Amino acid sequence: MTPKRIIFLASGILAAIGIFVSVAIIAINGGFSGEGPSIFNPPTSKDLWTIGSNIDNGMNMTYSLTSTGDKSSLIDSTVSMAFHDIEDKWNVDFKIENGSDSARKEINANFSKKQLLRTNPIPPEDDLFVQSIEKSIMAVRDLAKEPRYLVVGAVWDKIFTGSSTKDVKIESAESVSTPAGSFDAYLLEFKVGNSISKMYLNKDLPFPVMAQVYDDSDIILYNYELQSISR
């Protein structure tokens, strides 16, 4: 058997093992309820969701957002993000209307395409606004540092609270309505404290359509909802 043949067979075996492990994890965690992937019809690469992969050049997304924080907050705000392709980065134009003080900001920043991490410094007075967006609308990037399965039962991450560990898990698939329209979405849930945090993801969009997230004291950290989208 030639070396190329051996490498090909080894790659196929490793891929099969990877799929089997993923299927086992999802099944153990209560997945495969309802229609869609099952233990006999396992998830494939088409079921994977990757941060930043669904951004198009010229895409503009507008959200309503309330985000609280120690140093900055956006209360009853409107946030628009316009994405422009500049080779290995996304150049993003932010337009922010802060409902708490009627402030209007236009901010420009660059983000890496792979993980949507900021690549250039911006003025401190602008940085506080962008941080609020990164810690809310863009926070899903911290749960999906690697591609994740958008199938019911898939565990995306684990949260450690005190002596316990909580799964961040796809609980269901459902249709949700927003001012931007109706979307087929997967509900990503996790519980910290007594409150259940929720994010609704659509496989064709780079950020959740809506979310409501709490801290361990049951105080809301942020909530947002998609208002409009254009490509």
C-alpha positions, 0 to 999 in steps of 0.5 A: 500500500502506498504512503498516499493511500495510507494517509487517505485511509487514516484521514477517513478513519479519523473523520469517522471517529470525529463524527461518531464522538460528536454524535455520541456527545449529542445523543448523551446530552438529550439530542436528536428529538424531533426531525433532523439529524439522528443517531442513524442520520448524524450531523455533517459539515452542513450542520456546523455554524462558524462565527463570521462565516455568514458575513457578506460584503456590504451586509448591514444589520440593525439591532435594538440593544440594552447592554449593562456593564461596569464602565459602559452601557447602552440602554434602549439603544439602536445599533447598526453594523455595516461590514466591508471586506478589506482582504483579511479583515472586516471593516465595520461602520457602527452607528449607535443611538444610545437611548439613555442619553440621546447620544449618537455615535459613528465609529469605525473599527476592523475585525479579523475574519476568523474570530471577529476579534478587533485588530486596531485600537480606537479612541477610548471614548469610542472603545466603551461603546464598541465594548458594549456591543462586543459583550452583547451582540457579538458575545456568541463568538466566545461560545463558538471559538470553533465550529459548532453543530446547530442541531438539538442536543449539541453542547457548545460550551460549559460554564463553571459557577461555584462548584457546579458546571452548566452546559451551554446547549442547543435545546430546541429548533423553532420559528421566531418573529422579529421586526426584521422578519420570521426566522427558523432558529435554534435556541441556545440556552444556559442557566446561571443563578436562577435565570435561563439565558437564551440566544436564538441562532439562524444558520444563515446569519452571523449573530443571533436574531435575539438574545436575553442573558443574565448574570449569576445574580439574576440581573440582566446583562443584555438583551437584543433583537434584530430590527433589519438586515440588508445585504 
